[in-house]
């Protein structure tokens, strides 16, 4: 899968606490990760950097070759990184309370496994339709799942800003996993919530389908987000499944 990504501070925030990376393991299997740090001072930046760097370095040494192995690896690696962030935050006063969202994808030639904690999202564009793969882990979405709020109400509810799952908050953490068969022409999008605060699914779809270059699509999505307000850091990672990879 061809991958392109970029991150931007936005128009309001002084620092960029997002982090992004793409890695290959010993067998050439790809791992793409996007993280959005939270916490006082520069602690969020530290947490997101740690998560992407540590998971990426561990993946480079891995020999995962099946979806089942990928799921096991993700769960174990997330648990280990959660413990590492908690331990580091407890050792340094300036890092107290740091945490991060995370969304990732393990990409095989014919299959893909997504995982997420928090409100960073994964989408897939297939057959001219854009699907949101992950579910946000925030208070508003929890109320939607409980039947107490509609999705439209949740989109403007203050509970969107109250995360219910993150990496580095509790000793136990649970990452959601989703796996699919890949088809030639599939396109994936991993992004932090800075994008979806400002751009509708329709705008995202229009950009992905009207811009031929993946790098240009990344750039345009970030530019559109900033033009719409840029109230947060924004990170966009796109992947395109070419026919020869399928």
C-alpha positions as CSV (number, residue, x, y, z in Angstrom):
1,X,0.0,0.0,0.0
2,X,1.3,3.5,-0.9
3,X,1.2,5.8,2.1
4,X,1.5,9.6,2.5
5,X,1.1,11.7,5.6
6,X,1.6,15.1,7.2
7,X,0.8,17.0,10.4
8,X,0.2,20.6,11.1
9,X,-0.1,22.8,14.2
10,X,-3.3,24.5,13.0
11,X,-4.2,28.2,13.4
12,X,-4.8,28.3,17.1
13,X,-2.6,26.0,19.1
14,X,1.0,27.0,19.9
15,X,2.4,23.4,19.9
16,X,1.7,20.3,17.8
17,X,0.9,17.4,20.1
18,X,0.0,15.1,17.2
19,X,2.5,12.4,16.0
20,X,2.4,10.2,12.9
21,X,4.5,7.4,11.4
22,X,4.6,4.4,9.0
23,X,6.8,1.4,9.5
24,X,7.5,-2.1,8.0
25,X,8.3,-5.2,10.0
26,X,10.8,-7.9,9.2
27,X,8.5,-9.4,6.6
28,X,7.5,-6.1,4.9
29,X,4.1,-5.8,6.6
30,X,3.1,-2.2,7.1
31,X,2.0,-0.4,10.3
32,X,0.6,3.1,10.1
33,X,0.0,5.1,13.3
34,X,-1.6,8.5,14.2
35,X,-1.6,9.8,17.8
36,X,-3.0,12.9,19.5
37,X,-1.4,13.8,22.8
38,X,-3.2,15.3,25.7
39,X,-1.9,16.7,29.0
40,X,-0.5,19.8,30.5
41,X,2.5,21.8,29.2
42,X,4.3,19.6,26.6
43,X,3.3,16.3,28.1
44,X,0.8,15.4,25.4
45,X,3.6,15.8,22.8
46,X,5.7,13.4,24.8
47,X,3.0,10.8,25.1
48,X,2.1,10.8,21.4
49,X,5.8,10.7,20.4
50,X,6.4,7.8,22.8
51,X,3.5,5.8,21.5
52,X,4.3,6.2,17.8
53,X,8.1,5.8,18.2
54,X,7.9,2.8,20.6
55,X,5.2,0.9,18.7
56,X,7.0,1.7,15.4
57,X,10.4,0.5,16.7
58,X,8.8,-2.7,18.1
59,X,7.1,-3.3,14.8
60,X,10.3,-3.1,12.9
61,X,11.6,-6.1,14.9
62,X,8.4,-8.1,14.6
63,X,7.7,-11.1,12.3
64,X,3.9,-10.8,12.3
65,X,2.5,-12.4,9.1
66,X,-1.2,-13.0,9.8
67,X,-4.2,-11.0,10.9
68,X,-4.5,-13.2,14.1
69,X,-0.9,-12.5,14.9
70,X,-1.4,-8.8,14.2
71,X,-4.3,-8.6,16.7
72,X,-2.3,-10.3,19.4
73,X,0.7,-8.1,18.7
74,X,-1.4,-4.9,18.8
75,X,-3.1,-5.8,22.1
76,X,0.2,-6.7,23.8
77,X,2.1,-3.7,22.4
78,X,-0.6,-1.3,23.5
79,X,-0.7,-2.8,27.0
80,X,3.1,-2.4,27.2
81,X,3.1,1.1,26.0
82,X,0.3,2.1,28.3
83,X,2.4,0.9,31.2
84,X,5.4,2.7,29.9
85,X,3.5,6.0,29.6
86,X,2.1,5.6,33.1
87,X,5.5,4.8,34.6
88,X,7.1,7.8,32.8
89,X,4.4,10.2,33.8
90,X,4.8,9.1,37.4
91,X,8.5,9.7,37.4
92,X,8.5,13.3,36.1
93,X,6.3,16.1,37.6
94,X,6.1,17.9,34.3
95,X,4.7,14.8,32.5
96,X,2.0,14.1,35.1
97,X,-1.3,13.4,33.5
98,X,0.0,12.9,30.0
99,X,-1.9,10.6,27.7
100,X,-2.6,10.1,24.0
101,X,-5.3,8.8,21.6
102,X,-4.1,6.4,19.0
103,X,-5.4,5.0,15.7
104,X,-3.4,2.5,13.7
105,X,-3.6,0.0,10.9
106,X,-1.6,-3.1,10.2
107,X,-1.7,-3.5,6.4
108,X,-1.2,-6.9,4.6
109,X,-1.3,-7.3,0.8
110,X,-4.9,-8.5,1.0
111,X,-6.1,-7.7,4.6
112,X,-6.1,-4.9,7.0
113,X,-6.6,-4.5,10.8
114,X,-7.5,-1.2,12.4
115,X,-7.2,-0.3,16.1
116,X,-8.2,2.7,18.1
117,X,-8.3,4.3,21.5
118,X,-9.9,7.8,21.9
119,X,-11.3,10.0,19.2
120,X,-8.7,9.7,16.4
121,X,-10.4,8.0,13.5
122,X,-10.0,5.5,10.7
123,X,-12.0,5.7,7.5
124,X,-12.0,3.6,4.3
125,X,-13.0,4.8,0.8
126,X,-14.2,1.9,-1.2
127,X,-16.4,1.8,-4.4
128,X,-17.1,5.5,-4.2
129,X,-18.3,5.3,-0.6
130,X,-16.6,6.6,2.5
131,X,-17.0,4.6,5.7
132,X,-16.0,5.5,9.2
133,X,-14.4,2.3,10.6
134,X,-13.7,3.3,14.2
135,X,-16.0,4.6,16.9
136,X,-15.0,7.5,19.0
137,X,-14.3,6.9,22.7
138,X,-15.8,10.0,24.2
139,X,-18.8,10.8,26.4
140,X,-21.0,11.9,23.6
141,X,-20.5,8.7,21.6
142,X,-21.1,6.6,24.7
143,X,-24.5,8.3,25.0
144,X,-25.2,7.5,21.4
145,X,-24.3,3.8,22.0
146,X,-26.6,3.9,25.0
147,X,-29.5,5.3,22.9
148,X,-29.6,8.5,24.9
149,X,-28.5,10.8,22.1
150,X,-28.6,10.8,18.3
151,X,-25.5,11.0,16.2
152,X,-26.5,14.5,15.1
153,X,-26.9,15.6,18.7
154,X,-23.5,14.1,19.6
155,X,-21.8,16.0,16.8
156,X,-22.4,19.3,18.7
157,X,-22.5,18.0,22.3
158,X,-19.8,19.1,24.7
159,X,-19.2,15.4,25.6
160,X,-17.2,15.1,22.4
161,X,-14.3,16.6,24.4
162,X,-14.5,14.2,27.3
163,X,-12.5,11.1,26.3
164,X,-13.5,7.8,27.8
165,X,-10.5,5.8,26.6
166,X,-6.9,6.9,26.1
167,X,-3.4,5.5,26.2
168,X,-1.7,6.3,29.5
169,X,-4.6,7.0,31.9
170,X,-5.6,3.7,33.5
171,X,-3.6,0.6,34.3
172,X,-5.9,-1.4,32.2
173,X,-6.7,-0.3,28.6
174,X,-8.7,-1.9,25.8
175,X,-8.2,-1.1,22.2
176,X,-11.0,-1.7,19.6
177,X,-9.9,-3.9,16.6
178,X,-11.5,-4.1,13.2
179,X,-10.3,-6.3,10.3
180,X,-11.3,-6.4,6.6
181,X,-10.2,-7.9,3.3
182,X,-8.5,-5.3,1.1
183,X,-9.5,-4.7,-2.5
184,X,-7.6,-2.9,-5.2
185,X,-8.4,0.8,-5.2
186,X,-9.2,0.9,-1.5
187,X,-8.1,4.0,0.3
188,X,-7.7,4.4,4.0
189,X,-7.6,7.6,6.1
190,X,-6.2,7.9,9.6
191,X,-6.7,11.3,11.3
192,X,-6.8,13.1,14.6
193,X,-10.0,14.9,15.6
194,X,-8.6,18.2,14.5
195,X,-9.8,17.3,11.0
196,X,-13.3,16.1,11.8
197,X,-14.0,19.1,14.0
198,X,-14.1,21.2,10.8
199,X,-14.6,19.0,7.8
200,X,-17.7,16.9,7.1
201,X,-17.6,13.4,5.7
202,X,-18.8,14.9,2.4
203,X,-15.9,17.3,2.2
204,X,-13.5,14.6,3.0
205,X,-15.0,12.3,0.4
206,X,-15.0,15.1,-2.3
207,X,-11.3,15.8,-1.6
208,X,-10.3,12.1,-1.8
209,X,-12.2,11.5,-5.0
210,X,-11.3,14.7,-6.8
211,X,-7.6,14.9,-6.2
212,X,-5.5,12.5,-8.1
213,X,-2.3,12.8,-6.0
214,X,-2.3,11.2,-2.6
215,X,0.2,13.8,-1.3
216,X,-1.9,16.6,-2.7
217,X,-5.0,15.2,-1.0
218,X,-3.2,15.1,2.3
219,X,-2.1,18.7,1.8
220,X,-5.6,19.8,0.7
221,X,-7.4,18.2,3.7
222,X,-5.0,20.0,6.1
223,X,-5.4,23.3,4.2
224,X,-9.2,23.0,4.2
225,X,-9.2,22.3,8.0
226,X,-7.1,25.4,8.7
227,X,-9.2,27.5,6.4
228,X,-12.3,26.3,8.3
229,X,-10.8,27.5,11.6
230,X,-7.9,25.2,12.4
231,X,-8.8,25.1,16.1
232,X,-6.6,22.1,16.8
233,X,-3.6,20.3,15.5
234,X,-4.4,18.2,12.5
235,X,-2.8,15.1,11.1
236,X,-3.7,13.1,8.0
237,X,-2.4,9.8,6.8
238,X,-3.6,8.3,3.6
239,X,-3.0,4.8,2.2
240,X,-3.9,3.6,-1.3
241,X,-4.1,0.0,-2.3
242,X,-2.7,-0.5,-5.8
243,X,-3.8,-3.4,-7.9
244,X,-0.3,-5.0,-8.0
245,X,-0.3,-5.2,-4.1
246,X,-3.6,-7.0,-3.9
